[in-house]
């Protein structure tokens, strides 16, 4: 039997909200610039993973 799909995987993927913003040096309430996010996504380790996930989630957002 196939495994049941988890509908709330995004909420579970983000363990520590705000850590990517802190690593980027951006103040609370401000957006991380696209160039800075791309640079962080090339890094190895957890910071790079968080940046890549942020880029992926940005693509998933519905546009009006």
HELIX and SHEET records of a PDB file:
HELIX    1   1 UNK A    9  UNK A   13  1                                   5    
HELIX    2   2 UNK A   19  UNK A   24  1                                   6    
HELIX    3   3 UNK A   34  UNK A   41  1                                   8    
HELIX    4   4 UNK A   46  UNK A   60  1                                  15    
END                                                                             
